[in-house]
Amino acid sequence: MNPLYLASGSPRRRELLTQIGVPFSVISAPIDETPLPDEGVSAYAVRLARAKAEAGFAQLRGPGVVLAADTVVSASCQILGKPRDREHALAMLAQLSDDHHQVITAVAVTDGTRCLDVCVGTHVYFRAISPQEAERYWATGEPLDKAGGYAIQGLGAVFVRELIGSYSTVVGLPLFETARLLEAFSIPCWQQHEVSAPR
């Protein structure tokens, strides 16, 4: 079985892969994340995931499988990236307040011969967020490096009224679909949790 490499600096993705018992090493795969003109949200996420996987594979010195992902928050067909500053973060939270948005995560896996991908969308419904509450949330520091300016697995969970779809997709790695992609490359789950049968 070829070793698995995660082309991501996200601690959330590391935690999710560890959760399903898949051993891996982390590699860096910086790419240009500028959207193309008239590029759809899903197409953008898939393109970036594949580019990260391929950039990661190019760094390997031997056989291996590289997994990469990209998560995009979209409201009214507009991509909401990571906030540039306080004003940008507060504006995004105001846009998401008392409304719904979509979180799309694309996953790509390559072994250098083939590259398979999947794109998963989840609808997230926020309760109303007052300007004062948004200010307090910004002051925690959590929104700074999060797409859409919030973290569902962190303090931002209190804003989520309803979720239709996959929770792990919103965190950054849809586990059901990721497990199926890894199976296609003969990488099973639960490797770190298997125990010997009693004799």
N, CA, C and O of each residue as an XYZ file, in Angstrom:
796
protein
N       0.850     -1.199      0.000
C       0.000      0.000      0.000
C       0.886      1.249      0.000
O       1.794      1.373      0.822
N       0.619      2.155     -0.912
C       1.400      3.381     -0.988
C       1.098      4.293      0.203
O      -0.033      4.326      0.686
N       2.100      5.026      0.674
C       1.853      5.956      1.777
C       0.956      7.106      1.327
O       0.963      7.491      0.158
N       0.186      7.648      2.267
C      -0.719      8.761      1.979
C      -0.112     10.058      2.480
O       0.453     10.126      3.571
N      -0.244     11.085      1.652
C       0.215     12.423      2.018
C      -0.970     13.383      1.939
O      -1.758     13.342      0.994
N      -1.079     14.240      2.941
C      -2.129     15.262      2.962
C      -1.510     16.588      2.558
O      -0.655     17.124      3.262
N      -1.947     17.113      1.421
C      -1.428     18.388      0.931
C      -2.292     19.513      1.488
O      -3.098     20.110      0.774
N      -2.110     19.791      2.771
C      -2.925     20.810      3.436
C      -2.263     21.206      4.752
O      -1.696     20.371      5.458
N      -2.347     22.493      5.065
C      -1.855     22.961      6.353
C      -2.954     23.054      7.388
O      -2.720     23.511      8.507
N      -4.158     22.623      7.024
C      -5.316     22.775      7.908
C      -5.291     21.765      9.055
O      -5.288     20.558      8.811
N      -5.273     22.237     10.292
C      -5.353     21.301     11.420
C      -6.683     20.564     11.464
O      -6.748     19.440     11.962
N      -7.748     21.180     10.951
C      -9.053     20.505     10.926
C      -9.012     19.288     10.017
O      -9.557     18.242     10.368
N      -8.385     19.400      8.869
C      -8.312     18.246      7.967
C      -7.440     17.146      8.568
O      -7.735     15.962      8.404
N      -6.384     17.524      9.252
C      -5.557     16.514      9.923
C      -6.373     15.763     10.968
O      -6.286     14.539     11.074
N      -7.163     16.500     11.737
C      -7.993     15.871     12.775
C      -9.031     14.930     12.169
O      -9.282     13.850     12.704
N      -9.636     15.345     11.046
C     -10.675     14.518     10.430
C     -10.098     13.228      9.852
O     -10.700     12.165     10.000
N      -8.939     13.306      9.194
C      -8.319     12.090      8.672
C      -7.910     11.156      9.808
O      -8.060      9.938      9.708
N      -7.395     11.736     10.885
C      -7.014     10.932     12.048
C      -8.248     10.269     12.654
O      -8.181      9.134     13.124
N      -9.374     10.981     12.641
C     -10.623     10.464     13.210
C     -11.045      9.148     12.575
O     -11.587      8.274     13.251
N     -10.794      9.002     11.264
C     -11.213      7.764     10.581
C     -10.066      6.756     10.476
O     -10.148      5.782      9.728
N      -8.987      7.007     11.241
C      -7.938      6.011     11.362
C      -7.053      5.830     10.160
O      -6.578      4.724      9.902
N      -6.816      6.913      9.403
C      -5.960      6.822      8.219
C      -4.617      7.496      8.522
O      -4.585      8.704      8.759
N      -3.510      6.748      8.519
C      -2.200      7.363      8.753
C      -1.744      8.159      7.529
O      -2.014      7.768      6.394
N      -1.063      9.260      7.762
C      -0.642     10.124      6.658
C       0.512     11.004      7.114
O       0.778     11.143      8.308
N       1.188     11.592      6.136
C       2.189     12.625      6.370
C       1.690     13.906      5.709
O       0.922     13.862      4.749
N       2.131     15.038      6.228
C       1.687     16.331      5.698
C       2.764     16.918      4.790
O       3.945     16.929      5.138
N       2.346     17.401      3.631
C       3.253     18.112      2.737
C       2.615     19.448      2.360
O       1.400     19.618      2.451
N       3.442     20.375      1.944
C       2.965     21.697      1.557
C       2.726     21.741      0.052
O       3.506     21.190     -0.726
N       1.651     22.396     -0.348
C       1.333     22.498     -1.776
C       0.732     23.862     -2.078
O      -0.448     23.956     -2.416
N       1.539     24.934     -1.958
C       1.006     26.267     -2.253
C       0.700     26.437     -3.732
O       1.492     26.046     -4.589
N      -0.449     27.022     -4.023
C      -0.855     27.279     -5.409
C      -1.506     28.657     -5.477
O      -1.815     29.265     -4.452
N      -1.707     29.134     -6.690
C      -2.431     30.387     -6.910
C      -3.928     30.094     -6.787
O      -4.469     29.278     -7.533
N      -4.589     30.761     -5.848
C      -6.006     30.489     -5.601
C      -6.923     31.554     -6.193
O      -8.077     31.675     -5.781
N      -6.428     32.315     -7.141
C      -7.240     33.353     -7.770
C      -8.328     32.722     -8.637
O      -8.018     31.914     -9.512
N      -9.604     33.075     -8.410
C     -10.668     32.527     -9.262
C     -10.509     32.981    -10.716
O     -10.036     34.086    -10.982
N     -10.908     32.123    -11.646
C     -10.883     32.474    -13.063
C     -12.137     33.285    -13.403
O     -13.141     33.174    -12.700
N     -12.101     34.082    -14.446
C     -13.284     34.856    -14.840
C     -14.488     33.944    -15.098
O     -14.378     32.944    -15.808
N     -15.621     34.294    -14.523
C     -16.880     33.559    -14.711
C     -16.807     32.106    -14.243
O     -17.582     31.272    -14.710
N     -15.895     31.793    -13.336
C     -15.761     30.423    -12.840
C     -16.808     30.147    -11.760
O     -16.953     30.928    -10.819
N     -17.530     29.045    -11.893
C     -18.529     28.671    -10.902
C     -17.872     28.251     -9.590
O     -16.691     27.906     -9.555
N     -18.652     28.287     -8.522
C     -18.112     27.983     -7.192
C     -17.594     26.545     -7.121
O     -16.480     26.312     -6.651
N     -18.392     25.583     -7.583
C     -17.970     24.179     -7.533
C     -16.761     23.929     -8.424
O     -15.831     23.223     -8.033
N     -16.773     24.507     -9.619
C     -15.643     24.341    -10.537
C     -14.364     24.916     -9.932
O     -13.285     24.345    -10.090
N     -14.489     26.036     -9.245
C     -13.349     26.667     -8.579
C     -12.781     25.754     -7.491
O     -11.568     25.559     -7.408
N     -13.661     25.197     -6.660
C     -13.204     24.325     -5.573
C     -12.521     23.072     -6.115
O     -11.484     22.656     -5.599
N     -13.100     22.471     -7.155
C     -12.513     21.254     -7.744
C     -11.166     21.569     -8.375
O     -10.207     20.816     -8.207
N     -11.092     22.672     -9.098
C      -9.829     23.038     -9.749
C      -8.715     23.217     -8.718
O      -7.594     22.751     -8.922
N      -9.030     23.899     -7.602
C      -8.020     24.120     -6.576
C      -7.620     22.822     -5.880
O      -6.440     22.606     -5.605
N      -8.586     21.962     -5.594
C      -8.263     20.690     -4.937
C      -7.349     19.847     -5.819
O      -6.375     19.270     -5.335
N      -7.660     19.776     -7.110
C      -6.828     19.006     -8.031
C      -5.432     19.630     -8.170
O      -4.428     18.920     -8.218
N      -5.384     20.945     -8.234
C      -4.090     21.622     -8.361
C      -3.226     21.385     -7.122
O      -2.018     21.181     -7.236
N      -3.843     21.411     -5.946
C      -3.092     21.152     -4.707
C      -2.587     19.716     -4.669
O      -1.447     19.468     -4.277
N      -3.434     18.768     -5.077
C      -3.024     17.362     -5.081
C      -1.856     17.145     -6.045
O      -0.895     16.446     -5.721
N      -1.947     17.745     -7.222
C      -0.890     17.573     -8.214
C       0.396     18.269     -7.796
O       1.489     17.757     -8.040
N       0.271     19.451     -7.156
C       1.454     20.154     -6.657
C       2.114     19.356     -5.532
O       3.340     19.308     -5.427
N       1.296     18.740     -4.705
C       1.837     17.906     -3.634
C       2.551     16.683     -4.177
O       3.627     16.314     -3.707
N       1.932     16.053     -5.183
C       2.544     14.849     -5.753
C       3.889     15.173     -6.401
O       4.811     14.359     -6.367
N       3.993     16.350     -6.983
C       5.249     16.743     -7.653
C       6.409     16.833     -6.671
O       7.568     16.805     -7.086
N       6.120     16.938     -5.379
C       7.177     17.033     -4.371
C       7.654     15.664     -3.883
O       8.694     15.572     -3.230
N       6.913     14.609     -4.190
C       7.289     13.281     -3.702
C       8.529     12.770     -4.425
O       8.751     13.065     -5.599
N       9.327     12.000     -3.702
C      10.534     11.423     -4.303
C      10.371      9.926     -4.543
O      11.308      9.249     -4.967
N       9.191      9.425     -4.272
C       8.919      8.016     -4.495
C       7.426      7.830     -4.668
O       6.693      8.811     -4.794
N       6.965      6.595     -4.675
C       5.527      6.355     -4.838
C       4.736      6.870     -3.641
O       5.231      6.907     -2.514
N       3.526      7.257     -3.907
C       2.665      7.743     -2.841
C       1.334      8.192     -3.400
O       1.151      8.294     -4.613
N       0.411      8.456     -2.500
C      -0.908      8.969     -2.852
C      -1.078     10.300     -2.130
O      -0.789     10.404     -0.938
N      -1.541     11.306     -2.843
C      -1.706     12.637     -2.266
C      -3.175     13.011     -2.245
O      -3.871     12.898     -3.254
N      -3.641     13.456     -1.089
C      -5.009     13.927     -0.912
C      -4.971     15.429     -0.655
O      -4.168     15.909      0.144
N      -5.839     16.163     -1.334
C      -5.952     17.602     -1.120
C      -7.421     17.991     -1.138
O      -8.260     17.273     -1.682
N      -7.719     19.122     -0.543
C      -9.111     19.576     -0.491
C      -9.151     21.095     -0.525
O      -8.172     21.767     -0.200
N     -10.294     21.616     -0.923
C     -10.503     23.057     -0.886
C     -11.944     23.323     -0.464
O     -12.880     22.731     -1.001
N     -12.107     24.209      0.490
C     -13.433     24.536      1.011
C     -13.792     25.974      0.654
O     -13.003     26.896      0.864
N     -14.989     26.149      0.115
C     -15.449     27.470     -0.321
C     -16.792     27.769      0.342
O     -17.700     26.938      0.331
N     -16.905     28.951      0.910
C     -18.180     29.430      1.438
C     -18.796     30.339      0.395
O     -18.147     31.259     -0.104
N     -20.055     30.076      0.066
C     -20.720     30.815     -1.005
C     -22.074     31.331     -0.531
O     -22.881     30.581      0.018
N     -22.309     32.611     -0.748
C     -23.604     33.219     -0.445
C     -24.045     34.016     -1.656
O     -23.311     34.874     -2.146
N     -25.250     33.730     -2.137
C     -25.783     34.403     -3.334
C     -24.811     34.298     -4.503
O     -24.565     35.270     -5.217
N     -24.259     33.082     -4.685
C     -23.323     32.770     -5.770
C     -22.024     33.582     -5.690
O     -21.297     33.683     -6.678
N     -21.734     34.152     -4.535
C     -20.517     34.931     -4.324
C     -19.599     34.157     -3.385
O     -20.034     33.693     -2.331
N     -18.328     34.016     -3.764
C     -17.359     33.317     -2.926
C     -16.925     34.226     -1.780
O     -16.479     35.353     -1.997
N     -17.065     33.720     -0.562
C     -16.620     34.454      0.619
C     -15.331     33.815      1.119
O     -15.359     32.740      1.718
N     -14.217     34.463      0.878
C     -12.928     33.916      1.288
C     -12.621     34.231      2.744
O     -13.520     34.499      3.541
N     -11.351     34.194      3.074
C     -10.924     34.554      4.425
C     -10.947     36.071      4.562
O     -10.588     36.777      3.620
N     -11.361     36.582      5.713
C     -11.458     38.043      5.851
C     -10.093     38.729      5.758
O      -9.103     38.260      6.318
N     -10.071     39.831      5.048
C      -8.831     40.606      4.904
C      -8.516     41.378      6.171
O      -7.353     41.568      6.526
N      -9.570     41.824      6.850
C      -9.399     42.646      8.049
C     -10.712     42.631      8.837
O     -11.654     41.924      8.479
N     -10.759     43.412      9.904
C     -11.942     43.463     10.773
C     -13.194     43.873     10.013
O     -14.241     43.243     10.162
N     -13.100     44.921      9.201
C     -14.274     45.419      8.484
C     -14.813     44.359      7.527
O     -16.026     44.179      7.413
N     -13.915     43.662      6.845
C     -14.332     42.620      5.912
C     -15.021     41.481      6.658
O     -16.039     40.964      6.198
N     -14.475     41.092      7.799
C     -15.069     40.008      8.593
C     -16.465     40.391      9.082
O     -17.395     39.588      9.010
N     -16.605     41.605      9.575
C     -17.908     42.050     10.074
C     -18.928     42.134      8.943
O     -20.103     41.824      9.137
N     -18.477     42.553      7.758
C     -19.384     42.620      6.618
C     -19.856     41.230      6.208
O     -21.022     41.055      5.855
N     -18.957     40.229      6.251
C     -19.348     38.866      5.899
C     -20.323     38.303      6.921
O     -21.309     37.668      6.545
N     -20.070     38.520      8.189
C     -20.981     38.020      9.222
C     -22.354     38.675      9.086
O     -23.378     38.024      9.298
N     -22.377     39.964      8.731
C     -23.658     40.648      8.517
C     -24.395     40.046      7.324
O     -25.620     39.933      7.341
N     -23.647     39.660      6.285
C     -24.259     39.048      5.102
C     -24.835     37.669      5.427
O     -25.887     37.296      4.909
N     -24.140     36.910      6.291
C     -24.590     35.560      6.637
C     -25.688     35.561      7.695
O     -26.430     34.587      7.825
N     -25.791     36.648      8.448
C     -26.738     36.733      9.560
C     -28.188     36.508      9.117
O     -28.652     37.099      8.142
N     -28.895     35.641      9.854
C     -30.313     35.370      9.622
C     -30.600     34.969      8.174
O     -31.614     35.359      7.596
N     -29.693     34.188      7.607
C     -29.827     33.764      6.220
C     -29.141     32.412      6.062
O     -28.605     31.867      7.027
N     -29.159     31.880      4.865
C     -28.466     30.614      4.638
C     -27.385     30.803      3.580
O     -27.454     31.703      2.743
N     -26.396     29.937      3.643
C     -25.317     29.955      2.666
C     -24.904     28.515      2.393
O     -25.371     27.589      3.057
N     -24.035     28.337      1.424
C     -23.576     26.995      1.079
C     -22.082     26.883      1.320
O     -21.314     27.792      1.006
N     -21.688     25.757      1.881
C     -20.265     25.443      2.032
C     -19.965     24.257      1.123
O     -20.592     23.203      1.230
N     -19.007     24.443      0.236
C     -18.634     23.416     -0.728
C     -17.197     22.989     -0.465
O     -16.297     23.826     -0.395
N     -16.985     21.690     -0.320
C     -15.623     21.172     -0.199
C     -15.374     20.180     -1.324
O     -16.116     19.214     -1.498
N     -14.322     20.436     -2.078
C     -13.882     19.507     -3.116
C     -12.670     18.750     -2.594
O     -11.803     19.323     -1.933
N     -12.619     17.459     -2.896
C     -11.500     16.606     -2.492
C     -10.918     15.966     -3.743
O     -11.657     15.503     -4.611
N      -9.602     15.942     -3.834
C      -8.931     15.294     -4.963
C      -7.844     14.373     -4.432
O      -7.141     14.711     -3.479
N      -7.712     13.212     -5.055
C      -6.693     12.235     -4.675
C      -5.970     11.784     -5.936
O      -6.601     11.446     -6.938
N      -4.639     11.782     -5.878
C      -3.857     11.351     -7.035
C      -2.704     10.454     -6.623
O      -2.146     10.588     -5.533
N      -2.359      9.538     -7.514
C      -1.162      8.710     -7.328
C      -0.179      8.945     -8.470
O       0.750      8.164     -8.674
N      -0.394     10.027     -9.211
C       0.469     10.356    -10.325
C       0.009      9.769    -11.648
O       0.363     10.265    -12.717
N      -0.783      8.710    -11.566
C      -1.317      8.080    -12.771
C      -2.739      8.556    -13.039
O      -3.118      8.818    -14.181
N      -3.503      8.662    -11.989
C      -4.884      9.140    -12.115
C      -5.187     10.095    -10.967
O      -4.554     10.050     -9.912
N      -6.155     10.946    -11.196
C      -6.589     11.906    -10.176
C      -8.115     11.863    -10.128
O      -8.784     12.214    -11.100
N      -8.655     11.433     -8.999
C     -10.108     11.362     -8.812
C     -10.537     12.486     -7.884
O      -9.801     12.863     -6.972
N     -11.727     13.020     -8.119
C     -12.197     14.103     -7.259
C     -13.684     13.963     -6.988
O     -14.401     13.247     -7.686
N     -14.122     14.662     -5.961
C     -15.535     14.718     -5.590
C     -15.797     16.102     -5.010
O     -14.912     16.708     -4.405
N     -17.010     16.595     -5.196
C     -17.384     17.913     -4.683
C     -18.688     17.777     -3.903
O     -19.676     17.257     -4.422
N     -18.687     18.241     -2.668
C     -19.836     18.061     -1.772
C     -20.298     19.418     -1.247
O     -19.484     20.229     -0.804
N     -21.606     19.661     -1.298
C     -22.161     20.917     -0.812
C     -23.070     20.706      0.384
O     -23.792     19.711      0.455
N     -23.038     21.638      1.323
C     -23.886     21.596      2.507
C     -24.502     22.975      2.720
O     -23.818     23.990      2.593
N     -25.789     23.011      3.042
C     -26.469     24.274      3.316
C     -26.434     24.557      4.818
O     -26.773     23.703      5.637
N     -26.015     25.779      5.156
C     -25.904     26.194      6.553
C     -26.821     27.396      6.771
O     -26.792     28.363      6.010
N     -27.632     27.318      7.821
C     -28.574     28.387      8.155
C     -28.128     29.059      9.446
O     -27.978     28.401     10.475
N     -27.917     30.370      9.389
C     -27.497     31.146     10.555
C     -28.687     31.831     11.218
O     -29.628     32.245     10.541
N     -28.643     31.946     12.507
C     -29.577     32.827     13.213
C     -29.094     34.260     13.046
O     -28.035     34.505     12.469
N     -29.876     35.198     13.554
C     -29.476     36.601     13.460
C     -28.261     36.861     14.357
O     -28.170     36.347     15.471
N     -27.334     37.671     13.841
C     -26.130     38.049     14.586
C     -26.124     39.568     14.717
O     -26.117     40.275     13.709
N     -26.127     40.071     15.938
C     -26.129     41.514     16.135
C     -24.729     42.070     15.843
O     -23.743     41.341     15.950
N     -24.635     43.348     15.477
C     -23.314     43.955     15.240
C     -22.393     43.829     16.454
O     -21.188     43.621     16.307
N     -22.968     43.957     17.657
C     -22.159     43.844     18.872
C     -21.611     42.426     19.037
O     -20.469     42.235     19.456
N     -22.435     41.447     18.706
C     -22.007     40.056     18.812
C     -20.925     39.746     17.779
O     -19.965     39.033     18.069
N     -21.088     40.282     16.583
C     -20.082     40.090     15.547
C     -18.746     40.692     15.975
O     -17.690     40.111     15.722
N     -18.793     41.857     16.623
C     -17.572     42.492     17.136
C     -16.905     41.602     18.184
O     -15.688     41.419     18.169
N     -17.704     41.057     19.084
C     -17.151     40.187     20.131
C     -16.530     38.933     19.523
O     -15.485     38.468     19.977
N     -17.179     38.388     18.492
C     -16.648     37.189     17.842
C     -15.333     37.517     17.150
O     -14.379     36.745     17.244
N     -15.266     38.649     16.458
C     -14.017     39.042     15.814
C     -12.890     39.170     16.848
O     -11.748     38.794     16.585
N     -13.230     39.707     18.025
C     -12.226     39.921     19.072
C     -11.630     38.610     19.587
O     -10.556     38.624     20.189
N     -12.307     37.473     19.361
C     -11.763     36.187     19.808
C     -10.589     35.745     18.929
O      -9.793     34.898     19.336
N     -10.481     36.316     17.729
C      -9.420     35.938     16.808
C      -9.769     34.763     15.907
O      -9.035     34.480     14.960
N     -10.869     34.073     16.177
C     -11.209     32.883     15.406
C     -11.521     33.160     13.932
O     -11.122     32.364     13.082
N     -12.215     34.255     13.590
C     -12.613     34.446     12.187
C     -11.458     34.733     11.236
O     -11.625     34.626     10.021
N     -10.291     35.094     11.762
C      -9.217     35.657     10.948
C      -8.805     34.802      9.762
O      -8.626     35.325      8.662
N      -8.649     33.481      9.964
C      -8.150     32.631      8.872
C      -9.187     31.618      8.415
O      -8.839     30.542      7.929
N     -10.478     31.966      8.572
C     -11.551     31.040      8.220
C     -12.345     31.565      7.028
O     -12.738     32.731      6.992
N     -12.577     30.680      6.049
C     -13.426     31.052      4.915
C     -14.816     31.414      5.427
O     -15.395     30.686      6.233
N     -15.345     32.531      4.962
C     -16.638     32.987      5.431
C     -16.574     33.699      6.763
O     -17.581     34.238      7.221
N     -15.407     33.713      7.401
C     -15.233     34.435      8.654
C     -15.769     33.735      9.883
O     -16.023     34.385     10.897
N     -15.951     32.404      9.819
C     -16.413     31.691     11.019
C     -15.930     30.245     10.990
O     -15.541     29.720      9.947
N     -15.966     29.617     12.167
C     -15.569     28.207     12.288
C     -16.693     27.435     12.954
O     -17.010     27.670     14.120
N     -17.302     26.503     12.207
C     -18.423     25.738     12.748
C     -17.962     24.798     13.861
O     -18.749     24.447     14.740
N     -16.679     24.384     13.830
C     -16.178     23.474     14.844
C     -15.637     24.226     16.064
O     -15.125     23.624     17.008
N     -15.764     25.558     16.022
C     -15.251     26.376     17.115
C     -16.326     27.235     17.738
O     -17.469     26.806     17.891
N     -15.954     28.452     18.096
C     -16.872     29.369     18.772
C     -18.039     29.764     17.876
O     -19.121     30.085     18.366
N     -17.819     29.741     16.555
C     -18.866     30.130     15.618
C     -20.028     29.162     15.542
O     -21.024     29.446     14.878
N     -19.919     28.020     16.210
C     -21.006     27.030     16.198
C     -22.309     27.601     16.738
O     -23.385     27.135     16.365
N     -22.231     28.600     17.606
C     -23.454     29.148     18.216
C     -24.326     29.890     17.200
O     -25.497     30.154     17.472
N     -23.773     30.228     16.041
C     -24.557     30.929     15.021
C     -25.404     29.980     14.182
O     -26.355     30.415     13.533
N     -25.075     28.695     14.185
C     -25.679     27.745     13.251
C     -27.024     27.251     13.785
O     -27.091     26.539     14.787
N     -28.081     27.644     13.096
C     -29.430     27.235     13.480
C     -29.782     25.877     12.906
O     -30.449     25.072     13.557
N     -29.334     25.625     11.695
C     -29.673     24.371     11.021
C     -28.614     24.070      9.975
O     -27.990     24.973      9.417
N     -28.426     22.781      9.721
C     -27.457     22.345      8.725
C     -28.083     21.225      7.911
O     -28.567     20.242      8.472
N     -28.077     21.367      6.610
C     -28.614     20.325      5.729
C     -27.472     19.797      4.868
O     -27.018     20.462      3.937
N     -27.024     18.610      5.192
C     -25.897     18.021      4.481
C     -24.893     17.430      5.449
O     -25.270     16.849      6.467
N     -23.619     17.577      5.135
C     -22.533     16.936      5.870
C     -21.790     17.930      6.751
O     -21.260     18.926      6.260
N     -21.753     17.657      8.056
C     -21.023     18.512      8.987
C     -19.535     18.532      8.655
O     -18.910     19.592      8.680
N     -18.956     17.356      8.340
C     -17.517     17.304      8.069
C     -17.149     18.067      6.792
O     -16.012     18.514      6.640
N     -18.112     18.215      5.878
C     -17.874     19.039      4.690
C     -17.616     20.485      5.094
O     -16.722     21.138      4.556
N     -18.405     20.980      6.044
C     -18.260     22.363      6.498
C     -16.939     22.555      7.233
O     -16.300     23.599      7.107
N     -16.530     21.548      8.001
C     -15.261     21.628      8.722
C     -14.086     21.628      7.739
O     -13.067     22.272      7.990
N     -14.229     20.898      6.606
C     -13.175     20.959      5.610
C     -12.807     19.668      4.916
O     -11.923     19.658      4.060
N     -13.488     18.540      5.279
C     -13.178     17.278      4.614
C     -14.369     16.326      4.757
O     -14.557     15.741      5.824
N     -15.179     16.158      3.703
C     -16.340     15.262      3.795
C     -15.880     13.815      3.950
O     -15.325     13.229      3.021
N     -16.114     13.249      5.125
C     -15.500     11.960      5.452
C     -16.071     10.794      4.658
O     -15.319      9.907      4.253
N     -17.374     10.772      4.426
C     -17.974      9.676      3.660
C     -17.353      9.608      2.271
O     -16.906      8.548      1.834
N     -17.328     10.733      1.589
C     -16.808     10.770      0.226
C     -15.287     10.573      0.197
O     -14.763      9.933     -0.714
N     -14.585     11.118      1.188
C     -13.136     10.953      1.249
C     -12.758      9.488      1.431
O     -11.824      9.000      0.795
N     -13.485      8.789      2.299
C     -13.210      7.368      2.525
C     -13.386      6.565      1.237
O     -12.606      5.656      0.954
N     -14.411      6.903      0.463
C     -14.643      6.178     -0.793
C     -13.537      6.475     -1.807
O     -13.115      5.579     -2.538
N     -13.066      7.717     -1.860
C     -11.960      8.040     -2.758
C     -10.704      7.269     -2.369
O     -10.011      6.728     -3.231
N     -10.414      7.218     -1.075
C      -9.215      6.508     -0.613
C      -9.313      5.012     -0.906
O      -8.314      4.377     -1.243
N     -10.511      4.453     -0.779
C     -10.700      3.030     -1.109
C     -10.340      2.753     -2.566
O      -9.823      1.684     -2.890
N     -10.612      3.714     -3.437
C     -10.287      3.546     -4.859
C      -8.778      3.468     -5.086
O      -8.323      3.004     -6.132
N      -8.004      3.929     -4.091
C      -6.549      3.850     -4.162
C      -6.000      2.813     -3.167
O      -4.821      2.831     -2.814
N      -6.886      1.916     -2.730
C      -6.530      0.815     -1.819
C      -5.983      1.297     -0.481
O      -5.094      0.672      0.099
N      -6.523      2.414      0.004
C      -6.156      2.919      1.329
C      -7.385      2.797      2.228
O      -8.330      3.573      2.082
N      -7.389      1.831      3.162
C      -8.566      1.617      4.007
C      -8.609      2.559      5.212
O      -7.589      3.112      5.622
N      -9.794      2.726      5.761
C      -9.975      3.455      7.012
C      -9.683      2.527      8.195
O      -9.483      1.324      8.028
N      -9.663      3.106      9.368
C      -9.563      2.398     10.656
C      -8.222      1.704     10.864
O      -8.108      0.857     11.750
N      -7.201      2.041     10.071
C      -5.908      1.378     10.224
C      -5.326      1.585     11.623
O      -4.699      0.685     12.181
N      -5.537      2.767     12.176
C      -4.960      3.093     13.484
C      -5.838      2.620     14.645
O      -5.510      2.860     15.807
N      -6.947      1.952     14.336
C      -7.855      1.517     15.394
C      -8.063      0.018     15.417
O      -8.797     -0.496     16.261
N      -7.419     -0.694     14.490
C      -7.614     -2.149     14.442
C      -6.844     -2.806     15.591
O      -5.718     -2.419     15.903
N      -7.472     -3.800     16.207
C      -6.824     -4.542     17.287
C      -6.838     -6.017     16.924
O      -7.698     -6.475     16.172
N      -5.896     -6.743     17.455
C      -5.836     -8.173     17.182
C      -6.985     -8.881     17.882
O      -7.370     -8.521     18.995
N      -7.524     -9.885     17.219
C      -8.599    -10.676     17.827
C      -8.026    -11.469     19.009
O      -6.885    -11.926     18.944
N      -8.805    -11.639     20.087
C      -8.316    -12.417     21.227
C      -8.058    -13.856     20.847
O      -8.793    -14.439     20.051
N      -7.021    -14.424     21.412
C      -6.680    -15.808     21.097
C      -7.335    -16.746     22.073
O      -7.165    -17.961     21.971
